[in-house]
Amino acid sequence: MAFNLKTWVNRISEYPNRRKLTHEDGSTELVTVARAEGQISAEGNAFSAEEMNDLENRIKGGFDEVNQSLTNLNDSKKTYLRLVLPNLAADAKTVCDYINKNYLLGQLSPATTVDFDVVASNADWFTGTLSTDSTTLFSGRTVWGIVQQRSMSADNSTVYKYFAAGEGGAGSVSPFKSYDQGYAQGVTDADNRANANSTNYKTGYNNGYNAGKSDGALTGVSGCCIAGWRSIDAYSNNQWVSGWTGVNPNYFTVNGYGIVPKRNFTATVYWQGYNKRDIDFYSNGVMGHRDNGTSMNGVKMNFYAGTQCGFKTNDSGGGSLGAGFIVLN
């Protein structure tokens, strides 16, 4: 739609206010006229070249704006389609493939985005948007978008993502997960990252708990008691003394002489002799420490697997002997 701009100019004359009067008898008379309008309530706009040229420019501006809008519309990269396709399967992927192949390969050039409403198989509505980075097929071409299939419920699993790549013109769809599905999947994913050998938190917790419990029993914790001893029997000199109790089976076995370590470790032995009985503690088959009746401050000793350990008397007194315990370092 074109508009031809006209330039207005003012009239220039020798006697702009002179008028020629012709009387009824045919005679003529030249007169000079001037306005005598009385009181002026509004000046108004003078008829001048300046005023008319301003009007011309404003009219042309309106035409230019309309023409630009039409140009933008013709150059639009986006368009809308409403289609009724009775022979097309009511399936999100099928609908998107159809739009991709029939409307995004230059058929609506220069449009690269299509908003659409499709009634497929006279059964169901599909509403969506597809975009492409190229309207010609080549190996690097991609098409992407979303489509929603009409549903009688608020279940958002009817919303699908669409993606196609390459020259085939066909893509794949995957449903957006509902909140419950996404939450459950997130929990499972988090559990699997935290517990590589489990499929859920409870299994992972139980596996970890049992492993920790087993490992704790096996290795013990520094400061824990791994064996106790108490004797109320009378023994003569140089005899191994029984009375071991509360022995951790992961560290010792008990025999007729005393205890035998199952592994190498370091521990502190505490004991107290009753009635001033002299009791020695043997470690690794030899006397590890001699104390006349007491060692309440504890004696740190090394224990080696398979060696005989325990208490031996070092006097010939009668009566009960004493008590003690072993603490892991």
N, C-alpha and C positions, 0 to 999 in steps of 0.2 A: 504494500500500500504506500504510494508515493505522495509527497506533498511538495509543491514547488513554491519556494520562498519568494515573495515579492518585496521589493524595496520601495517604500513610499518616499516622495519628496514634496516639499512645500511649494505652493504656487507663488511665483514672483511677478509682480506687475507694477506699472508706473503709478497708477492711482487706484490702490486697492479698495478705497472707500467710495469711489465715484460710481454713480448709477445714472442711466439714461432713462428718462421718463417719456413716454409717448402718450399724448393727449388724444381725446376722441376725435378731435378735428384733424388729427394727423400731424400736428406740430410736435416737436421734441424739445426736451430740456435736460441739461446736465445738472445733476445735484450731487452734493457730498453728504453722505449719511454717517451717522455715529449712533452707538447704542444709547438708549435712554430707557433702561429697564426698571428703574425704580430701585427698591431695596433688594439686595441679593441675599437670599437665604442659604444658597449652596453654590459654590463656584462650579462644581462638576468638572468633567474632563474636556479639555479643548480638542477640537478636531485638528490634529497636526501630524506631520510625518513621524515625529518622535513617538506619539501615541500609537499610530497604526503599525509602525515597525515593531514596537513592543508586542502588540497583539499577534503579528505574524510569527514572531519568534516563539511565543508561548504556544501557539497552535502547532508549529513545527515540532516543539519539544514533546507535545502529546503524541504526535504521530511517531516520533522516534522511539518513544517508550513502548508503544504498542508493537512496533516492528521488532524491537529487541526481544520482547516477550515471545513473539512468534518464532524468532530465530532460536531462542533458548529452548523452546518446545520442540522445534525440529531437530535440534542437536542433542536432545536429552539422552542420557545413557541408561535411563530407567523407563520401563513401561509396565502396563497392567493388562492382564488377560483374564477373561472369564470364559471358561470352556465347559461344554457338556460333551463328555466322551463316553457314549454308551458301550463301546466295544473295548474300553480300556479297563484292565483289572483294578479293582478297588484296593490298591496296595501302594504304600508310600514310595517305595523304590521305583515301581513301574511308572507312577505319575511323574516323579522327578526325572527319570530317564527320558520320558516323553518330552517334557519341557526342555531339557538339555539339548536333545537332538533336533527338535523342530523349531525352537525359538531362540536358541543362544548360539547358533552357528551362522550368524549374519542375516537370518531371515528378517530380523527387526532392526538391522543396522541403522544407527550406531549403538543401539541399546545393548548394554552388557549386564543389566540386572532386570529381572522379571518378577513382579509381584503377581500372584495368580490365585484364582479360585477355580477349582476343578471339581465337577461332579462326575465320578467314574462309575461305570456299570449301572447307571441310574440308581445307585445305592447309597453312595457316601460322598461327603464333601472333603476336599483337601485344600488347605489354605497355606501358602508359604511364600518364600522369597529365595530365588537362586541367582547367583552372580558368577561371572566367569572373567578370567584375565585375558581371554582371547576368543574371538568369534570365528576362528579357523582352527581346524584340527591339526595338532602337532604333538610331539611326544611330551612337551613340557606343559601343555594346557591343563588347567584345573578348573573345576566347578565346585562351588560350595554353597551351603544354605541350610535352611530349616523348613520343615513342613509339619503341619498338624492335621491329624485325621480327626474328623468330628467324632465326639464321644458323648454318650448319654450320662457320663459321670465326670467328676473332676479329676480323674486319674490322669496325671500328666505323662504317663508312659506312652500316650498317643502323640507326643511331640518327638520328632526324629531329626537327627543331624544327617545331612547328605554331603557326600564328597565323591568327586570323580576326577580321574587324572589320566592323561595320555590321549591316544587317538581313538580309543574304542567308543567313546561317547556314553559309556554306561558307568554308573557309580554304585556306591553302597550306602546303606542307611543303618543307623544305630539309634535305639531309643534313648532319650534322656531318662534317667532313673527317677522314680518317685522318691519322695523324702525318706520313706521307710527303707526302700531299697538302698539308697545312697548311704543312709546312716549305718545299716547293717554291713554294707560293703566296707565302709570306712573303719568300723570296729575290727572287722576281720583283717583288713590290710594292716592296721596298726598292730594287731596281735602278732601277725606273721612277721612283721619287721622286728618286733621286740623279742619274739620267741621263734627262732628259725625252725624248731622241731615241733611246733604246735599249730593247730588250726583255730584255736580260740583261747581266750584269756585263762579260763578255768584249767584247761589241759596244760597250758604253759606254766601256770602257777604251780599245779601239782607236780609237774616234772621238775621244776626248779626247786620246789620245797623238798621233794624226796632226794634229789641229787645233793642238795645242801645238807640235808640231814645225814645222808650216808657219808658225805665227805667230812662233815663235822665229827661224826663218830669215829671215822677212820684216822683223822689227823689230830683231833682234839683241839682245844683252845688253850692258849697260854694262861696259866693260873688255875687250871682245873685239876681236881684230885683224880688220880688214875689208879690208886690202890690204897687200902687201909689195912692196919694190922693191930691185933690185940691178943695178948696171951694172959691167961689166968692160971696156967699150969706151972708146975715146978720142973725145972731142968737142971741137970748137972753141967759141969764145965764143957765148953767147946761142942755144944749141940746146936743143930739148926732148929729154929723155933717155928712152929706152925701158928695158925691164927689169922691168916690172910683173909680179908673180906672186902667186898666192894671193888674187886679187881676188874679193871677195864680189859675185856678180852681182846681188844685191838692192840694192846700194848704188852700184856703178859699172859703166860699160862702158869697155872699153879701146880707144883709137884710136891713130893714128900719133903723136900728140903726148904722150899720157899717159892720164889717166882723166877721165871725165865723170860727175858724180853723177846718180843717178836720182831723188833726193829731197832735201829740205832736212834737214840734221842738223848736229850739232857733233861734232868729233873732234879728237884730238891727234896731231900728226905728229912723229915722231922720225926723225933721219937723221944719218949720219956720212959725211963726205967723206974719200976716200982721198988720200994724198999731198998733203994741204993743198989739195985742189981746192975752189974756191968754188962752192957749189951753192945756188940759191935755190928755194924752193917757191912755186909759183903757185897761188893759189886764186881761183876766179871770174874767171879770165882775166887777173888782174893779180897782181903779186908780193905774196904774202901775208906772206912773211917772208924777210929776208935774213940769212944767218949765214955768216961766213967759214969755211966748211969743216965746221961741226958744229952740231948742235942736239940733243944727247943728252938734255937735260932736257925736251924736248918743247915744242911750240908749239900751243896750242889755237886752232882756226880754225873758222869757219862755212863749210859747204858748201851750195851752192844748185844745185838740179836744172838740168841742161842747160848748165852753165858748164864751161869747160875748166880742168882742174887738172893739176898734175904738177911735175916737176923741170926746171929750166933751168940751164945752165952760166952762170957769171959771170966766167969767165976763159978764157984761151986755152991753158991747159996741156994736155999730153997725158997718156996713161995712163988707167988705170981711175979711175972716179969715186967710187963709194961704195954705201951700202945704207941702207935705212930701212923704216919701217912706219907704218901709221895705225891708231889705237885709238879705238873708238867711246866717246863720253862718255855 
